């Protein structure tokens, strides 16, 4: 029986020293006279990688340490190729006993590193590598779809008639053509000592072919009406997949994999690692005998949700207050402005504000001594003196992603609600906690410091409360959202409507081809005459159905 791969997850409260203590431990390991090998330390970005290297060199000046990324490795080839070539060179030195130390690189570079290199060393990933499991949606126009059609074949998706599964045709000629196209367009070809790309096809087109050649994930296909088309009946071809082979590559290639990050089992990475890849995640808060605090035990924290009932979303954020919030009928401003007003009323000045980058700033925040940052501020420190913060962004899964999770859940053996929750945690709830965690709650020596945090809704408030158990959720100032259909329910309704529409389209095509009379067609398509009439009425304005009526 094959042994399960093991992922060690170091989980602890923010500010307790996960990174510091692990860097200290790695340095001690490489100082031991019997240690002959390499540790790969991956940070979220090149900037954070540089900071980790600086800290490591300060702690362990006698241990070899190098940083490998596009800024440190110069040359004419593609950046990813230069990085991998340098990693290969260091690997050869390690094998020969010429290198015993730590290599600092980014998550992106780590996920592209060859198996034989990863298999030879220890890997530490600072923060959960969320880019190793992604929801992919690629849209093709009618023109680009025609190019792709010659390479692919379709098969039905029993759990959802709206989708079909897509894979490359089996014949050797098609496979060879696809490989050649990917190599010329992605890897490039040598020309006068430099590489140049074949730009005949779009990057998305090439990416689809590459995923199908790799054959790891199931790719799903569907069509939607083109919202930008002026003529009726124009459609877009949509290809979707849950891409997890980078996570599979990392987990199965590494003998000793350590991840520093809280709540890993509730992330998409953790969910796929355990359920699909079959890894065992071992969580610990002990590093080299030192136990780190798991929770923030601060006793004077107030959490103020903007919405006390129902959820915040991008759709709500861009809507008007008077049509979206209870008892606010006379206020004609957008919710994105209102939530910034709310944060200002609660916090006043001298606070951190985390928002979506494309959201307008409705105050002169510099005059209020407010620091404005985007979402996902992992590893950004230096704000421990600030006791107030507001997270006013939205990062819910999109409706098309919810549909993908629904159709893919059966194949992966994971419930669609479980996957939706994991995506929500990874994109919204944990970033909210991480961003607000840049503040004074990082200081575990002063637990009575008064702190106030504004969050978009009760989901975020409760998530923070789990990690700051003594915090108080203050709902006295928030608002209630007017009841609307939830994205999950709407996604189910959309799927049901799409199935009916597909039946009607098949019915109308058969009718046009004079396959049978009305009674015979109803029997063939499994619907009654009244259902047929209702479908005609419901979809008479649909751009695909309308030309067939």
Rosetta blueprint (number, residue, H / E / L):
1 X L
2 X L
3 X L
4 X L
5 X L
6 X E
7 X E
8 X E
9 X E
10 X E
11 X L
12 X L
13 X L
14 X L
15 X L
16 X L
17 X L
18 X H
19 X H
20 X H
21 X H
22 X H
23 X H
24 X H
25 X H
26 X H
27 X H
28 X H
29 X H
30 X H
31 X H
32 X L
33 X L
34 X L
35 X L
36 X L
37 X L
38 X E
39 X E
40 X E
41 X E
42 X E
43 X E
44 X L
45 X L
46 X H
47 X H
48 X H
49 X H
50 X H
51 X H
52 X H
53 X H
54 X H
55 X H
56 X H
57 X H
58 X H
59 X H
60 X L
61 X L
62 X L
63 X L
64 X E
65 X E
66 X E
67 X E
68 X L
69 X L
70 X L
71 X L
72 X L
73 X L
74 X L
75 X L
76 X L
77 X L
78 X L
79 X H
80 X H
81 X H
82 X H
83 X H
84 X H
85 X H
86 X H
87 X H
88 X H
89 X H
90 X H
91 X H
92 X H
93 X H
94 X H
95 X H
96 X L
97 X L
98 X L
99 X L
100 X L
101 X E
102 X E
103 X E
104 X E
105 X E
106 X E
107 X H
108 X H
109 X H
110 X H
111 X H
112 X L
113 X L
114 X L
115 X H
116 X H
117 X H
118 X H
119 X L
120 X L
121 X L
122 X E
123 X E
124 X E
125 X E
126 X E
127 X L
128 X L
129 X L
130 X H
131 X H
132 X H
133 X L
134 X E
135 X E
136 X E
137 X E
138 X E
139 X E
140 X E
141 X L
142 X H
143 X H
144 X H
145 X H
146 X H
147 X H
148 X H
149 X H
150 X L
151 X L
152 X E
153 X E
154 X E
155 X E
156 X E
157 X L
158 X L
159 X L
160 X L
161 X L
162 X L
163 X L
164 X E
165 X E
166 X E
167 X E
168 X E
169 X L
170 X L
171 X L
172 X H
173 X H
174 X H
175 X H
176 X H
177 X H
178 X H
179 X H
180 X H
181 X H
182 X H
183 X H
184 X H
185 X H
186 X H
187 X H
188 X L
189 X E
190 X E
191 X E
192 X L
193 X L
194 X E
195 X E
196 X E
197 X L
198 X L
199 X L
200 X L
201 X L
202 X L
203 X H
204 X H
205 X H
206 X H
207 X H
208 X H
209 X H
210 X H
211 X H
212 X H
213 X H
214 X H
215 X L
216 X L
217 X L
218 X L
219 X E
220 X E
221 X E
222 X E
223 X E
224 X E
225 X E
226 X L
227 X L
228 X L
229 X L
230 X L
231 X L
232 X L
233 X L
234 X L
235 X E
236 X E
237 X E
238 X E
239 X E
240 X E
241 X E
242 X E
243 X E
244 X L
245 X H
246 X H
247 X H
248 X H
249 X H
250 X H
251 X H
252 X H
253 X H
254 X L
255 X L
256 X E
257 X E
258 X E
259 X E
260 X E
261 X L
262 X L
263 X L
264 X H
265 X H
266 X H
267 X L
268 X H
269 X H
270 X H
271 X H
272 X H
273 X H
274 X H
275 X H
276 X L
277 X L
278 X L
279 X L
280 X E
281 X E
282 X E
283 X E
284 X E
285 X L
286 X E
287 X E
288 X L
289 X L
290 X E
291 X E
292 X L
293 X L
294 X L
295 X L
296 X L
297 X L
298 X L
299 X L
300 X L
301 X E
302 X E
303 X E
304 X E
305 X E
306 X L
307 X E
308 X E
309 X E
310 X L
311 X L
312 X L
313 X L
314 X H
315 X H
316 X H
317 X H
318 X L
319 X L
320 X E
321 X H
322 X H
323 X H
324 X H
325 X E
326 X L
327 X L
328 X L
329 X L
330 X L
331 X L
332 X L
333 X L
334 X E
335 X H
336 X H
337 X H
338 X H
339 X H
340 X H
341 X H
342 X H
343 X H
344 X H
345 X H
346 X H
347 X H
348 X L
349 X L
350 X L
351 X L
352 X E
353 X E
354 X E
355 X L
356 X L
357 X L
358 X L
359 X L
360 X L
361 X L
362 X L
363 X L
364 X L
365 X L
366 X L
367 X L
368 X L
369 X L
370 X L
371 X E
372 X E
373 X E
374 X L
375 X L
376 X L
377 X L
378 X L
379 X L
380 X L
381 X L
382 X L
383 X L
384 X L
385 X L
386 X L
387 X L
388 X E
389 X E
390 X E
391 X E
392 X L
393 X L
394 X L
395 X L
396 X L
397 X L
398 X L
399 X H
400 X H
401 X H
402 X H
403 X H
404 X H
405 X H
406 X H
407 X H
408 X H
409 X H
410 X H
411 X H
412 X H
413 X L
414 X L
415 X L
416 X H
417 X H
418 X H
419 X H
420 X H
421 X H
422 X H
423 X H
424 X H
425 X H
426 X H
427 X H
428 X H
429 X H
430 X H
431 X H
432 X H
433 X H
434 X H
435 X H
436 X H
437 X L
438 X L
439 X L
440 X H
441 X H
442 X H
443 X L
444 X L
445 X L
446 X L
447 X L
448 X L
449 X L
450 X L
451 X E
452 X E
453 X E
454 X E
455 X E
456 X L
457 X L
458 X H
459 X H
460 X H
461 X H
462 X H
463 X H
464 X H
465 X H
466 X H
467 X H
468 X L
469 X L
470 X L
471 X L
472 X E
473 X E
474 X L
475 X L
476 X L
477 X L
478 X L
479 X E
480 X E
481 X E
482 X L
483 X L
484 X L
485 X L
486 X L
487 X H
488 X H
489 X H
490 X H
491 X H
492 X H
493 X H
494 X H
495 X H
496 X H
497 X H
498 X H
499 X H
500 X H
501 X H
502 X H
503 X H
504 X H
505 X H
506 X H
507 X H
508 X H
509 X H
510 X H
511 X H
512 X H
513 X L
514 X L
515 X L
516 X L
517 X L
518 X H
519 X H
520 X H
521 X H
522 X H
523 X H
524 X H
525 X H
526 X L
527 X L
528 X L
529 X H
530 X H
531 X H
532 X H
533 X H
534 X H
535 X H
536 X H
537 X H
538 X H
539 X L
540 X L
541 X L
542 X L
543 X L
544 X L
545 X L
546 X H
547 X H
548 X H
549 X L
